[in-house]
Amino acid sequence: MKSGRVDLGVANAVVINKLFQNGVIKPSEIRIVWRTPPFTNYVWAARNDLPASLKDRIIDAFLKLTYADPGHRKILNEVGARAYFPATFDDFAALLRIAVELDLIDHPAE
């Protein structure tokens, strides 16, 4: 977009912010026309056959990340997060509805 080869582009806010931070682009060089409302993303998933104790340790490690800790902050900043929260199937209801409306999937997953 910056070069003028295309008129419009789509990018994750984390990517755009990193481009700003690294001086690749300046905010004055692009125009943001719309921002997606917040939604559940950066979901981590584990295989069903992992031992429950290992799954619990992985979940605990993510949930214990705190922005107040400088070491944790560095990790969280890499993905544009302030914290991790447990996600449930219901957290994806809006995305599921949109996927159905756009005929990206035939029906909601059970």
Contacts in CASP RR format, 6 or more apart in sequence:
PFRMAT RR
TARGET T0000
AUTHOR 0000-0000-0000
METHOD contacts of the structure
MODEL  1
MKSGRVDLGVANAVVINKLFQNGVIKPSEIRIVWRTPPFTNYVWAARNDL
PASLKDRIIDAFLKLTYADPGHRKILNEVGARAYFPATFDDFAALLRIAV
ELDLIDHPAE
1 7 0 8 1.000
1 8 0 8 1.000
1 9 0 8 1.000
1 30 0 8 1.000
2 25 0 8 1.000
2 29 0 8 1.000
2 30 0 8 1.000
8 33 0 8 1.000
13 35 0 8 1.000
13 80 0 8 1.000
14 79 0 8 1.000
14 80 0 8 1.000
16 25 0 8 1.000
16 30 0 8 1.000
16 32 0 8 1.000
17 80 0 8 1.000
19 25 0 8 1.000
20 26 0 8 1.000
20 27 0 8 1.000
39 94 0 8 1.000
39 95 0 8 1.000
40 87 0 8 1.000
40 91 0 8 1.000
40 92 0 8 1.000
40 95 0 8 1.000
42 79 0 8 1.000
42 81 0 8 1.000
42 84 0 8 1.000
43 87 0 8 1.000
44 58 0 8 1.000
44 62 0 8 1.000
46 54 0 8 1.000
46 55 0 8 1.000
46 58 0 8 1.000
59 86 0 8 1.000
62 84 0 8 1.000
63 84 0 8 1.000
63 85 0 8 1.000
63 86 0 8 1.000
65 72 0 8 1.000
65 75 0 8 1.000
65 76 0 8 1.000
65 83 0 8 1.000
65 84 0 8 1.000
66 72 0 8 1.000
66 83 0 8 1.000
67 73 0 8 1.000
67 76 0 8 1.000
67 82 0 8 1.000
67 83 0 8 1.000
76 82 0 8 1.000
76 83 0 8 1.000
96 105 0 8 1.000
96 108 0 8 1.000
96 109 0 8 1.000
99 105 0 8 1.000
100 107 0 8 1.000
100 108 0 8 1.000
END
